């Protein structure tokens, strides 16, 4: 899989913008709390993404790189980045009992593809 910064898109790619983490220990804790395995998620990745409903996993057929909440440009314009980080941290704590500092949360964006 290829991951590319920016939003150039074609039929074999998908753009993403998430507020999330790339910390593999935190990603594994989230996966465990969702009662899934890393292999299940990697196996279900389509065009570099797996949408679990409330969280978007970014990866390829071999590994996961990011997990977080998908954001639109409109949502980014409505609130400062810090507020989005706090929202994700609160949601992960309340829903999955995963405690994550906002220092481990960032904005990730780009394009993922299957080729």
TORKOL-4160 file (C-alpha; in steps of 0.2 Angstrom, whole numbers, padded with zeros to 4 digits, m for minus):
115
<pt num="1" X="0000" Y="0000" Z="0000"/>
<pt num="2" X="0006" Y="0018" Z="m0003"/>
<pt num="3" X="0002" Y="0032" Z="0008"/>
<pt num="4" X="0004" Y="0050" Z="0001"/>
<pt num="5" X="0002" Y="0067" Z="0009"/>
<pt num="6" X="m0011" Y="0078" Z="0000"/>
<pt num="7" X="m0028" Y="0074" Z="m0008"/>
<pt num="8" X="m0024" Y="0068" Z="m0026"/>
<pt num="9" X="m0037" Y="0055" Z="m0029"/>
<pt num="10" X="m0042" Y="0042" Z="m0042"/>
<pt num="11" X="m0052" Y="0026" Z="m0043"/>
<pt num="12" X="m0039" Y="0015" Z="m0034"/>
<pt num="13" X="m0036" Y="0027" Z="m0019"/>
<pt num="14" X="m0045" Y="0035" Z="m0004"/>
<pt num="15" X="m0041" Y="0051" Z="0005"/>
<pt num="16" X="m0041" Y="0052" Z="0023"/>
<pt num="17" X="m0040" Y="0065" Z="0037"/>
<pt num="18" X="m0040" Y="0059" Z="0055"/>
<pt num="19" X="m0037" Y="0065" Z="0072"/>
<pt num="20" X="m0028" Y="0050" Z="0080"/>
<pt num="21" X="m0012" Y="0041" Z="0085"/>
<pt num="22" X="0002" Y="0031" Z="0077"/>
<pt num="23" X="0008" Y="0024" Z="0094"/>
<pt num="24" X="0007" Y="0005" Z="0091"/>
<pt num="25" X="0005" Y="0001" Z="0110"/>
<pt num="26" X="m0011" Y="0012" Z="0110"/>
<pt num="27" X="m0017" Y="0005" Z="0094"/>
<pt num="28" X="m0016" Y="m0012" Z="0101"/>
<pt num="29" X="m0025" Y="m0007" Z="0117"/>
<pt num="30" X="m0039" Y="0000" Z="0106"/>
<pt num="31" X="m0040" Y="m0016" Z="0096"/>
<pt num="32" X="m0041" Y="m0027" Z="0111"/>
<pt num="33" X="m0054" Y="m0016" Z="0119"/>
<pt num="34" X="m0064" Y="m0017" Z="0103"/>
<pt num="35" X="m0063" Y="m0036" Z="0105"/>
<pt num="36" X="m0054" Y="m0038" Z="0088"/>
<pt num="37" X="m0037" Y="m0043" Z="0082"/>
<pt num="38" X="m0024" Y="m0034" Z="0072"/>
<pt num="39" X="m0025" Y="m0048" Z="0059"/>
<pt num="40" X="m0044" Y="m0046" Z="0058"/>
<pt num="41" X="m0042" Y="m0027" Z="0054"/>
<pt num="42" X="m0027" Y="m0029" Z="0043"/>
<pt num="43" X="m0037" Y="m0042" Z="0033"/>
<pt num="44" X="m0052" Y="m0031" Z="0031"/>
<pt num="45" X="m0043" Y="m0015" Z="0025"/>
<pt num="46" X="m0049" Y="m0009" Z="0009"/>
<pt num="47" X="m0039" Y="0005" Z="0000"/>
<pt num="48" X="m0029" Y="0007" Z="0015"/>
<pt num="49" X="m0043" Y="0010" Z="0027"/>
<pt num="50" X="m0054" Y="0000" Z="0039"/>
<pt num="51" X="m0069" Y="0009" Z="0046"/>
<pt num="52" X="m0075" Y="0001" Z="0062"/>
<pt num="53" X="m0089" Y="0013" Z="0064"/>
<pt num="54" X="m0082" Y="0026" Z="0077"/>
<pt num="55" X="m0064" Y="0024" Z="0072"/>
<pt num="56" X="m0054" Y="0023" Z="0056"/>
<pt num="57" X="m0039" Y="0012" Z="0055"/>
<pt num="58" X="m0026" Y="0017" Z="0042"/>
<pt num="59" X="m0014" Y="0003" Z="0036"/>
<pt num="60" X="m0010" Y="m0010" Z="0023"/>
<pt num="61" X="m0009" Y="m0029" Z="0021"/>
<pt num="62" X="0005" Y="m0030" Z="0033"/>
<pt num="63" X="0003" Y="m0016" Z="0047"/>
<pt num="64" X="m0007" Y="m0003" Z="0054"/>
<pt num="65" X="m0001" Y="0015" Z="0054"/>
<pt num="66" X="m0014" Y="0026" Z="0062"/>
<pt num="67" X="m0031" Y="0025" Z="0071"/>
<pt num="68" X="m0043" Y="0039" Z="0075"/>
<pt num="69" X="m0058" Y="0049" Z="0071"/>
<pt num="70" X="m0061" Y="0054" Z="0053"/>
<pt num="71" X="m0063" Y="0073" Z="0051"/>
<pt num="72" X="m0069" Y="0084" Z="0037"/>
<pt num="73" X="m0062" Y="0101" Z="0033"/>
<pt num="74" X="m0078" Y="0109" Z="0040"/>
<pt num="75" X="m0076" Y="0100" Z="0056"/>
<pt num="76" X="m0058" Y="0107" Z="0057"/>
<pt num="77" X="m0064" Y="0124" Z="0054"/>
<pt num="78" X="m0077" Y="0124" Z="0068"/>
<pt num="79" X="m0065" Y="0120" Z="0082"/>
<pt num="80" X="m0047" Y="0121" Z="0086"/>
<pt num="81" X="m0036" Y="0106" Z="0085"/>
<pt num="82" X="m0034" Y="0105" Z="0104"/>
<pt num="83" X="m0053" Y="0102" Z="0106"/>
<pt num="84" X="m0053" Y="0088" Z="0093"/>
<pt num="85" X="m0038" Y="0080" Z="0103"/>
<pt num="86" X="m0048" Y="0082" Z="0119"/>
<pt num="87" X="m0064" Y="0074" Z="0111"/>
<pt num="88" X="m0054" Y="0059" Z="0105"/>
<pt num="89" X="m0045" Y="0056" Z="0121"/>
<pt num="90" X="m0062" Y="0057" Z="0131"/>
<pt num="91" X="m0071" Y="0046" Z="0119"/>
<pt num="92" X="m0057" Y="0032" Z="0120"/>
<pt num="93" X="m0057" Y="0033" Z="0139"/>
<pt num="94" X="m0076" Y="0032" Z="0141"/>
<pt num="95" X="m0080" Y="0020" Z="0127"/>
<pt num="96" X="m0064" Y="0009" Z="0127"/>
<pt num="97" X="m0056" Y="0012" Z="0144"/>
<pt num="98" X="m0040" Y="0017" Z="0134"/>
<pt num="99" X="m0031" Y="0032" Z="0142"/>
<pt num="100" X="m0022" Y="0042" Z="0130"/>
<pt num="101" X="m0013" Y="0059" Z="0133"/>
<pt num="102" X="m0017" Y="0072" Z="0120"/>
<pt num="103" X="0002" Y="0073" Z="0118"/>
<pt num="104" X="0000" Y="0056" Z="0108"/>
<pt num="105" X="m0014" Y="0062" Z="0097"/>
<pt num="106" X="m0010" Y="0071" Z="0081"/>
<pt num="107" X="m0018" Y="0076" Z="0064"/>
<pt num="108" X="m0014" Y="0063" Z="0050"/>
<pt num="109" X="m0020" Y="0066" Z="0032"/>
<pt num="110" X="m0015" Y="0059" Z="0015"/>
<pt num="111" X="m0020" Y="0047" Z="0002"/>
<pt num="112" X="m0020" Y="0028" Z="0004"/>
<pt num="113" X="m0021" Y="0016" Z="m0011"/>
<pt num="114" X="m0021" Y="m0003" Z="m0014"/>
<pt num="115" X="m0007" Y="m0002" Z="m0027"/>
